[in-house]
Amino acid sequence: MQYLRKIPTVMTAEELLDKIFSKSSKVSGKNTNERIINKLSTISNISRNYFNKIIFSHPNYDSLPTFYKEMIDLIVGIKDLKKSLSSLNWADRMIQKIVTKSIENIRNGKDPIAIFRSACGRISSVIEEIDNDLRFLNEAKQKMREIPSIRKMPTVVVAGSPNVGKSSFVALVSTAKPEIADYPFTTQKIIIGYTPEIQIIDTPGLLDRPLAKRNKFERKAILCLKNAADAILFILDPTETCGYSLSSQLSLLEDIKKSFGKPILEVYSKSDMHNFRDKLAFSAKNGEGIKEVLEEVTKMAKQSYLHTSTVIADSGQTSTQAQHS
């Protein structure tokens, strides 16, 4: 998702006007007509270059992998993004028309100073009209920077009630330091750990209670994660020291099964505290069963990945101006 993080900061209308008129004020010429025409050409070039810089930094949202497309639509709204990018296109076209007509009038003998003042007023009005779009695009850019990067490799999403040992497992099996990023639509974090063969996603606060108890944004977030998962590792705590009964944990398991429709490996945590062995069991405290659970969920994720090949990797395709017009 690196290309989303390269989207430049977007100036407000006031900041953009200051930049445009500041640069044009330094332009000179052999006579008044040439000086004014040069100033207008400078305004035209600076505004067009700036708008194109913003527009072409955005990807073609319609062709994004499903995971990213749904995430972006959830946190900022793809329809709103397209509308604001289209407004920048409109502003560019209007400014070019104003400049072209103004230069034509000057060359036809009309007062260059009066023409320039009129053009600057009209250009200011155009840019001020898209101030809300400029501000929205800058806010959207900040939010999209927080979307986690998902690698194109077998992926395991970890689920289970709070305090059953999900994060401990991810930390123990990850050979690399987990990447931790804010989930833009919650106060929670998403944690991505990596082994040589799979990536493991832990989502504290998202996959730890029934879907029916979620608000609209949380439910959509879970559906987004569905597109990232090749397999689910569901962790149960039969000791119930997590604060949740085994029956409620199993109820959550059924909910996850219905919601995701992906292969699920059910395992017990805290094996040093109980004798349940009808499923694989592990202990984050003494390391028992960690290797076996990792091997099994890795095999499951790799098989699912090969069969479904869910494409969620970064797409380098960028937009064309026409796609935002």
C-alpha positions as CSV (number, residue, x, y, z in Angstrom):
1,M,0.0,0.0,0.0
2,Q,3.0,2.2,-0.3
3,Y,1.6,4.2,-3.2
4,L,-1.2,5.5,-1.1
5,R,1.4,6.8,1.4
6,K,3.0,8.7,-1.5
7,I,0.0,10.8,-2.2
8,P,1.1,14.4,-1.5
9,T,-0.2,16.8,1.1
10,V,-3.0,18.8,-0.4
11,M,-3.0,22.6,0.1
12,T,-6.1,24.6,1.1
13,A,-7.5,27.1,-1.4
14,E,-5.9,29.9,0.5
15,E,-2.5,28.2,0.5
16,L,-2.7,27.4,-3.2
17,L,-3.7,30.9,-4.2
18,D,-0.8,32.3,-2.1
19,K,1.6,29.9,-4.0
20,I,0.2,30.8,-7.4
21,F,0.1,34.6,-7.0
22,S,3.4,34.7,-5.1
23,K,5.2,33.0,-8.0
24,S,3.5,35.1,-10.6
25,S,4.4,38.3,-8.9
26,K,8.1,37.6,-9.5
27,V,7.6,37.3,-13.3
28,S,8.8,40.1,-15.5
29,G,8.7,41.1,-19.2
30,K,10.0,43.6,-21.8
31,N,6.8,45.6,-21.6
32,T,3.4,45.6,-19.8
33,N,1.7,43.3,-22.2
34,E,4.5,40.8,-22.1
35,R,4.8,41.0,-18.4
36,I,1.1,40.4,-17.8
37,I,1.0,37.5,-20.4
38,N,4.0,35.9,-18.6
39,K,2.2,36.3,-15.3
40,L,-0.9,34.6,-16.6
41,S,1.1,31.8,-18.2
42,T,2.8,31.2,-14.9
43,I,-0.5,31.0,-13.1
44,S,-1.7,28.6,-15.7
45,N,1.4,26.4,-15.5
46,I,1.6,26.3,-11.7
47,S,-2.1,25.5,-11.2
48,R,-2.2,22.8,-13.9
49,N,1.0,21.2,-12.6
50,Y,-0.3,21.2,-9.1
51,F,-3.7,19.8,-9.9
52,N,-2.1,17.1,-12.1
53,K,0.3,16.2,-9.3
54,I,-2.6,15.5,-6.9
55,I,-4.9,13.8,-9.5
56,F,-2.2,11.4,-10.9
57,S,-0.9,10.5,-7.4
58,H,-4.2,8.7,-6.8
59,P,-4.6,5.1,-8.0
60,N,-7.5,3.9,-10.2
61,Y,-9.8,3.0,-7.3
62,D,-12.0,0.8,-9.5
63,S,-9.2,-1.6,-10.3
64,L,-7.8,-1.9,-6.8
65,P,-7.7,-5.4,-5.1
66,T,-10.9,-6.0,-3.2
67,F,-9.3,-5.7,0.2
68,Y,-8.0,-2.2,-0.4
69,K,-11.0,-1.1,-2.4
70,E,-13.3,-1.9,0.4
71,M,-11.0,-0.5,3.1
72,I,-10.8,2.8,1.3
73,D,-14.5,2.9,0.6
74,L,-15.1,2.3,4.3
75,I,-12.9,5.0,5.7
76,V,-13.2,7.8,3.2
77,G,-15.7,6.8,0.4
78,I,-14.5,6.1,-3.1
79,K,-17.5,8.0,-4.6
80,D,-16.5,11.1,-2.6
81,L,-12.8,10.7,-3.6
82,K,-13.8,10.6,-7.3
83,K,-16.1,13.6,-6.9
84,S,-13.3,15.7,-5.3
85,L,-10.8,14.6,-7.9
86,S,-13.3,15.5,-10.6
87,S,-13.7,19.0,-9.0
88,L,-9.9,19.5,-9.3
89,N,-10.2,18.6,-13.0
90,W,-13.0,21.1,-13.4
91,A,-11.0,23.9,-11.7
92,D,-8.0,23.2,-14.0
93,R,-10.2,23.4,-17.1
94,M,-11.8,26.7,-15.9
95,I,-8.5,28.3,-15.1
96,Q,-7.1,27.3,-18.5
97,K,-10.1,28.9,-20.2
98,I,-9.8,32.1,-18.2
99,V,-6.0,32.4,-18.9
100,T,-6.4,31.6,-22.6
101,K,-9.2,34.2,-23.1
102,S,-7.4,36.8,-21.1
103,I,-4.2,36.4,-23.1
104,E,-6.3,36.6,-26.3
105,N,-7.9,39.9,-25.1
106,I,-4.5,41.4,-24.3
107,R,-3.2,40.6,-27.7
108,N,-6.3,42.1,-29.2
109,G,-5.4,45.5,-27.6
110,K,-7.5,45.5,-24.4
111,D,-6.1,47.0,-21.2
112,P,-3.6,44.3,-19.8
113,I,-3.8,45.6,-16.2
114,A,-7.6,45.4,-16.1
115,I,-7.6,42.0,-17.8
116,F,-5.1,40.7,-15.3
117,R,-7.1,41.9,-12.3
118,S,-10.3,40.4,-13.7
119,A,-8.6,37.1,-14.4
120,C,-7.1,36.9,-10.9
121,G,-10.5,37.5,-9.4
122,R,-12.1,34.8,-11.4
123,I,-9.3,32.3,-10.8
124,S,-9.5,33.0,-7.1
125,S,-13.2,32.3,-7.2
126,V,-12.7,29.0,-9.0
127,I,-10.1,27.8,-6.5
128,E,-12.1,29.0,-3.5
129,E,-15.0,27.0,-4.9
130,I,-13.1,23.7,-4.5
131,D,-11.7,24.5,-1.0
132,N,-13.9,21.8,0.5
133,D,-12.6,19.3,-2.0
134,L,-9.0,20.2,-1.4
135,R,-9.5,19.8,2.4
136,F,-11.4,16.5,1.9
137,L,-8.6,15.1,-0.2
138,N,-6.0,16.0,2.4
139,E,-8.0,14.4,5.2
140,A,-8.5,11.3,3.0
141,K,-4.8,11.1,2.3
142,Q,-4.1,11.1,6.1
143,K,-6.6,8.4,6.7
144,M,-5.5,6.2,3.8
145,R,-1.9,6.3,5.1
146,E,-3.0,4.2,8.1
147,I,-4.3,1.3,6.0
148,P,-2.0,-1.6,6.6
149,S,0.1,-3.1,3.8
150,I,-0.9,-6.7,3.1
151,R,1.7,-8.8,1.3
152,K,0.8,-11.2,-1.5
153,M,1.4,-14.4,0.4
154,P,-0.6,-17.0,2.4
155,T,-2.4,-15.1,5.2
156,V,-3.8,-16.2,8.5
157,V,-6.2,-14.0,10.4
158,V,-6.3,-14.8,14.2
159,A,-9.6,-14.7,16.0
160,G,-10.9,-15.5,19.5
161,S,-12.3,-13.8,22.6
162,P,-10.2,-11.2,24.4
163,N,-7.3,-12.4,26.5
164,V,-7.2,-15.9,25.0
165,G,-3.6,-15.5,23.8
166,K,-4.0,-14.3,20.2
167,S,-1.3,-11.5,20.4
168,S,1.0,-13.7,22.4
169,F,0.9,-16.4,19.7
170,V,1.5,-13.9,16.9
171,A,4.5,-12.4,18.8
172,L,6.0,-15.9,19.5
173,V,5.8,-17.2,16.0
174,S,6.7,-14.1,14.0
175,T,10.3,-14.0,12.9
176,A,10.0,-10.3,12.1
177,K,8.9,-7.6,14.5
178,P,5.1,-7.3,14.0
179,E,3.9,-4.3,12.1
180,I,1.4,-2.4,14.1
181,A,-1.0,0.1,12.5
182,D,-4.0,2.0,13.6
183,Y,-7.3,0.7,12.2
184,P,-8.7,3.9,10.7
185,F,-12.3,3.2,11.7
186,T,-11.7,2.0,15.3
187,T,-9.6,2.9,18.3
188,Q,-7.9,-0.5,17.9
189,K,-4.7,-1.7,16.2
190,I,-4.1,-4.2,13.5
191,I,-0.9,-6.3,14.1
192,I,0.8,-8.1,11.2
193,G,3.4,-10.6,12.0
194,Y,5.5,-12.6,9.5
195,T,7.1,-16.0,9.3
196,P,9.1,-17.2,6.3
197,E,6.0,-18.7,4.8
198,I,2.9,-16.8,6.0
199,Q,1.7,-13.5,7.3
200,I,-0.4,-13.5,10.5
201,I,-2.9,-10.8,11.2
202,D,-4.1,-10.1,14.7
203,T,-7.1,-7.7,15.1
204,P,-7.6,-6.9,18.7
205,G,-11.1,-5.6,19.4
206,L,-12.6,-6.7,16.0
207,L,-12.9,-10.5,16.0
208,D,-13.6,-11.0,19.6
209,R,-17.4,-10.7,19.9
210,P,-20.4,-11.7,17.8
211,L,-21.0,-9.8,14.6
212,A,-24.6,-8.9,15.7
213,K,-23.1,-6.8,18.5
214,R,-20.9,-4.8,16.1
215,N,-21.7,-1.3,14.7
216,K,-21.9,-0.7,11.0
217,F,-18.2,0.2,10.6
218,E,-16.9,-2.7,12.6
219,R,-19.0,-5.1,10.6
220,K,-17.6,-3.7,7.4
221,A,-14.1,-3.9,8.8
222,I,-14.6,-7.6,9.4
223,L,-15.8,-8.1,5.9
224,C,-12.7,-6.3,4.7
225,L,-10.5,-8.7,6.6
226,K,-12.4,-11.6,5.0
227,N,-10.7,-10.6,1.8
228,A,-7.3,-10.8,3.3
229,A,-7.7,-14.2,5.0
230,D,-6.7,-17.6,3.4
231,A,-7.3,-19.3,6.7
232,I,-8.5,-18.5,10.3
233,L,-6.7,-19.5,13.4
234,F,-9.4,-19.5,16.1
235,I,-8.0,-19.7,19.7
236,L,-10.1,-21.0,22.5
237,D,-9.3,-20.7,26.2
238,P,-10.9,-23.7,28.0
239,T,-9.7,-22.5,31.4
240,E,-12.0,-19.5,31.0
241,T,-9.4,-17.3,32.7
242,C,-9.8,-15.0,29.8
243,G,-13.1,-13.9,31.4
244,Y,-15.3,-15.6,28.8
245,S,-17.1,-19.0,29.2
246,L,-16.2,-21.7,26.8
247,S,-19.7,-21.8,25.5
248,S,-19.6,-18.1,24.6
249,Q,-16.2,-18.6,22.9
250,L,-17.7,-21.5,20.8
251,S,-20.7,-19.3,19.9
252,L,-18.2,-16.7,18.6
253,L,-16.5,-19.5,16.6
254,E,-19.7,-20.3,14.9
255,D,-20.3,-16.7,14.1
256,I,-16.8,-16.4,12.5
257,K,-17.4,-19.6,10.5
258,K,-20.6,-18.1,9.0
259,S,-19.1,-14.7,8.4
260,F,-15.8,-15.7,6.8
261,G,-16.4,-19.0,5.1
262,K,-12.7,-19.8,5.2
263,P,-10.8,-22.8,6.5
264,I,-10.5,-22.6,10.3
265,L,-8.0,-24.2,12.6
266,E,-9.4,-24.4,16.1
267,V,-6.8,-24.6,18.9
268,Y,-6.6,-24.3,22.7
269,S,-4.3,-21.9,24.4
270,K,-2.9,-22.0,27.9
271,S,-2.2,-25.8,27.6
272,D,0.0,-25.5,30.8
273,M,-3.2,-24.9,32.7
274,H,-5.5,-27.7,31.4
275,N,-5.7,-31.2,29.9
276,F,-8.0,-30.5,27.0
277,R,-6.4,-32.3,24.0
278,D,-9.2,-33.0,21.5
279,K,-7.8,-30.1,19.5
280,L,-4.2,-28.9,19.1
281,A,-3.1,-27.0,22.2
282,F,-0.3,-24.5,22.9
283,S,1.1,-22.6,25.8
284,A,2.7,-19.1,25.3
285,K,4.2,-19.6,28.8
286,N,6.3,-22.7,28.2
287,G,6.2,-23.0,24.4
288,E,4.3,-26.3,24.3
289,G,2.5,-26.9,21.0
290,I,3.6,-23.7,19.4
291,K,5.5,-25.4,16.6
292,E,2.7,-27.8,15.9
293,V,0.0,-25.1,15.7
294,L,2.2,-23.0,13.4
295,E,2.9,-25.9,11.1
296,E,-0.7,-26.9,10.8
297,V,-2.1,-23.4,10.2
298,T,0.8,-22.7,7.8
299,K,-0.2,-25.8,5.8
300,M,-3.8,-24.8,5.8
301,A,-3.2,-21.2,4.7
302,K,-0.8,-22.3,1.9
303,Q,-3.3,-24.8,0.5
304,S,-6.1,-22.3,0.6
305,Y,-3.9,-19.6,-1.0
306,L,-2.9,-21.9,-3.9
307,H,-6.5,-22.8,-4.6
308,T,-8.1,-19.4,-4.2
309,S,-5.2,-17.1,-4.8
310,T,-6.9,-14.1,-3.2
311,V,-5.2,-11.1,-4.7
312,I,-4.7,-8.4,-2.2
313,A,-1.2,-7.2,-3.0
314,D,-0.4,-3.6,-3.7
315,S,-1.4,-2.5,-7.2
316,G,1.0,-0.1,-8.8
317,Q,-1.6,1.0,-11.4
318,T,-2.2,4.7,-11.3
319,S,-5.2,6.6,-12.6
320,T,-5.5,8.7,-15.7
321,Q,-7.0,12.1,-15.5
322,A,-10.0,11.0,-17.5
323,Q,-10.9,8.4,-14.9
324,H,-11.4,11.3,-12.4
325,S,-13.3,13.6,-14.7
